[in-house]
Amino acid sequence: MKEGYTFFSVIIPVYNRPHELDELLNCLVQQQYKHFEVVIIEDGSQISSKEMVDKYTQNLSIQYFYKENGGQGFARNYAFERAKGDFFVILDSDALVEANYLEEVDKGIQEKGIDLFGGPDKDHPSFTPIQKAISFSMTSLFTTGGIRGKEKNVGGQFHPRSFNMGISRKVWEATQGFKITRMGEDIEFSIRCLSLGFKSALLPKAYIYHKRRTDFSQFYKQLHFFGRARINISRFFPQELKWVHFFPACYLIGMLFVGISLLLLPTIGKYMAGFVLLYWIGILVDAFIQTKSLHIAILGLIAANIQLIAYGQGFLEEAWKKITNKPS
């Protein structure tokens, strides 16, 4: 690292999201920590972000590149090859950060002596009710989703996710970046980094506001893809397929069984439906505690069911392809 400070390269792949990128760049202008550059990779977008980027060239050190679409993993690799930093910080273009974000990142990597990090995500006050509900669902213990961002989660085997992730130049040089570009590329990469002996940790104070998806149909598609990705990761690391990853698929099968039982075996069906109702009440209570809004809590229950069902469906579909040796 450069003497006296860490020089960061903030890596941002973008695909057809110039207005979201505008908000993120505005956040980066306000960073209290000033030793950084921004590397933007336009990954074959039809809606260019170049004009938006040009607005910030006077206030930020920006490298902008356009490449043919190849997915976010290979777009990040393209940026790594051109970045000048000692440490690469990877953000999704639909993120917002506080002014002390890079300051907290620098503090965390210096104090913990880590080679890669991940940070949690939160919902922003400006988010719509559906965005807040999705954010709840993706971080709720009831759905096994997301990073909760508590100190107790910090550990040497933490697997960073690419919406809020950082790696040292040494990690890039040793791994040459992402091996796959979609279908769980960040988890595969994190596991590979740890297998090489690099140290990781969650930095709870280096959080972002992650917009994720803005409606339930987009959320369904995203989570269906995540379910497929979990099976894809098991193709590289079979030992990383844990029992908890089967929960959404079991939930989907259970819901189908409840529906059939209510039609064919009403007594058993009602008994099982009672357990589902208790589970839903638990989600509602958790959502209300987290959001302080009954409206968002109800939307959170809907989001949780979409998350579990979509993930479970994708998981089962990709598992069948793996079992039958069909291509993804």
N, C-alpha and C positions, 0 to 999 in steps of 0.2 A: 504493500500500500504506500501511497505517497506520504512523505514525512509530515506529520502534524495533523492530518485529517484524512478521512475517507472520501474519495471522489466517486460519486454514484452515477451510473447510467440508468435512467428511468426508461424502461422498455415498454412501448405501448403498441401492440398490433391493433389495427383498426379496419373494420369492414363495414362500409356504408353507414357510418355513425358520426358524421362531422359535428353535429350539434352536441352530442354527448362528449366528444373529444374537446370541444370548446370549453365546456364546464370543467373538465379535468385539468386542462392547461391553465385555466384561470386559477385553480387551486394551487398549481405548481408555482405560479408567479408569486404567490403569497407565502411560500415556504420560508421559514426562519433560517433553516440550514441552506446555505447558498452554493455549496460545492457539488454541483451536479450538472449533468446534461440530460437532454431528452432525446430519445431515439424513437421515431415513429415509423412504423412499417405499414404502408397501405397495401393490404393483402388482396389485390385484384378487385378493389371496390368499383362499383358502377357510379357511386356518388362520391366524388373526390373530396378529401379533407384538406387539400393543398391550400386553398384560399383561407380556410380557417387557421391552418398552421402559420401562414404568412402574417397573421395578425400579431403573433407572439414572438417573432424573430428579434424584435428590439429588446424584449424583456427576458427571454430565455435563450439558452444555448441549445439550439434544436438541429438535429439531423433528420431529414425527411427522405424516405425511400419508397418507391413504388415497385412491387413485384407481382408476378402472376399469382393468382389464388392458389394457395397450397395448404391452407389451414393454419390455425394459430401456433401450433408447435413449431413448424418450419419457419413461420414468420419471425418467431422469437429467435431461432437459430440465426437467421439472416441478420437480425439486429445485433446479436452477440458478436458476430464476426466483424462488425463495424463500430462497436461501442468502444469508448476510451476509458471507461471507469475501472476502478479497483473492485467494485461490487455492483452487480446488476440487480435492479429492482424491477420486478415485472408487475404491471397493473393491467387490468382490463379497461377498455375505453369507457365502460359504463360505470366508472367509479368516481367518487369524490373523496378528497382527503382534507384533514385539518392542517392548519399552518405549521404544526409541530410534528407532522408525520415523519419526515426524513430525520429530524432531530431525534425522535424516539427510535427509529431504525438504527441510527448510528450508535446511540447509547446502548441499545440492546446487543448489537453484535460485538461491541467493545467489551461490555461487561461479561457476556457469556462466552466469548471466544468461539463463536459459531461460524460455520461455513455456509449455511443456508438457513433461512427463516421463513416462517409464515405468519400472517396476521389475521385477526378475526374481521368480521364485517358486522355492521350495524345498520339499522334503518334511520334515514334522515328525516327531520321534521317536515321537509317539503315533499316526501314521498306520498303517493296516493294511498288510500286505504288498502287497495289490492296489493300494491307494492309492499306495504307494511305487513300485510297478512302473509305474503310469500316469504318475506324476510323472517318472520316468526317461524313459519313452517320449516325453513331451511336451517334453523338454529335450535329447534326444539328437541329435547331429549325424547319426546313421545314419538318422533319420526326418525330418530337416530340420525338426524340431518345436521350437517354443517359443523362449524367450529364455534363452541360456546364462548371462547375467549376468556376463560377464567384462569387464574394463576395455577390452579391445581392440574390443568391440562398440559402445562409445560413439561416437556420431557425430551430426553435425548433421542427418542425414536419418533418424534413428531414428523408427520408427512405434510409438508407445505402444499397448498393448492395455488394454482397459477393466477387466480384473481387478485392475490395479494401475497407476493412471494419474492424472495431475494436469494441470489447465489453469488459467491465470490468468483473472481476471475479464475482462481485455482480449480474450482468446481467445473467451470466451463471447459477449461483446458483438459481436465481429466476425463470428462464425459462426452465432450463435443455436443452437448445439448440434448434436445429431445430426439428420441429414436422414432417415435410415431407422432403424428400431427393432430390426431383427434382420438376419440374413444378412450379417454382416460390417460392422455399423454402426460399430464402433470403428476399423477400418482405413480405411474411407471417410472418417471424421471426421479421422483423423490426416493422411491425404494432403491433405485440404482445408485443414487448418491450415497445413501446410508450404507449400502453394501460395500462401497469403496472406502468406508471409514470416516466419511465426513460427518460433522456434528451439526444437528439441527435443533431448533427450538421454536416454540410459539412466542411471539412478542405481543402480549395482550394490549399494550398501549399503542402499538402501531396498527391501529384499526383503520378500516375504510368504510365509507357508505356505499354499498353495492346495490345498484338499481335492479339487477337481475332482470326478470321479465315483467312486462307491464300489464299483461292480462293472463287469464287462466289457460287459454288455448296455447299461448307461447310457452307457458310454464309446463304444461303437459308434455309438449314436444321436447323441451329441455330435459325433463326428468326421465322420460322414456329413453333418451339418448344416454343419460347417466347410468341407467340400469344395464344397458348394453355394454357400456364402457367397463363396468365392474367385471363382467365376464371376460372382456377382452384383456384386461390386466392379468387375469388368471392364466392366460395363455403364456405370459412371460414369467409370472411368479405364482405358481399354483398355491403355494403356501400362504399367500396373502388373501385368499378367499376365506373369510372368517364367518362364523355362524351368524353374526349380526347382519351380514350382507343379505342373508336369506329372509330377513324379517318382512320386507315389503312384498316379496313373492308369496310368503306364507299368509300375509294379510289379504292379498288379492284372492288367493285360493280360498281362504276362510270366509271372505265376504260372499264369494260365489256359492260356497257350501251352505252358508246361512240362508241365502235366497232360495236355494233348492229345498232346504229343509223346511222352510216356512210353507212351501207349497205342498211338499210330499209328507213331511213329518212335523206337523205344526207344534207339537209339544216340545220336541227337541229343538226345533227352530226358534221358538220363543225363548227357551233357556239360553241358547247361544247368542241370540240377539240382545239379551240382557247384558252379557259381557261386553258386546260391542258398544252398547249404550254407555256403560260405565267408562269405557275407554274414551269415547267421544266427550263425555263430561270432563274427564281429566284433561283432554286437549283444550276444551273451552276454558276451564279454570286457569290453566297455565297461560293461555293466550291473553286472558283478561288481566292476569297479574303482570304479564310482560308489557302489555300495550295500554292498559288502563282504559280500554274502550270495548264495550259490548259488541258494537258494530264490527270492529276489526277482529274481535275474538271469533265471531260467527264466520267471517271471511277466512280466518285462520283455520277453522275446522274444515272448511271446504278445501283450502289450499293443502292441508295435511293429507286429506283423502286423495286429492289429485296427485300429490307427491308419491304416496305409497303405492297407489294403483299404477301410475305411469311407470315408476321405477320397477315395480314388480313385473309388469308386462314386458318391459324391455329386457329385464334380467332373464325371464323365462324364454323369451324369443331367442336371445343370443346364446343362452345355454343349450337350447335345442340345436342351434347351428353348430355349436362346438361339439356336441355329442355325435351329430350326424356328419361332421366334417364338411359342412357347407360353408362357403365363403361369406364373410360379413357384408 
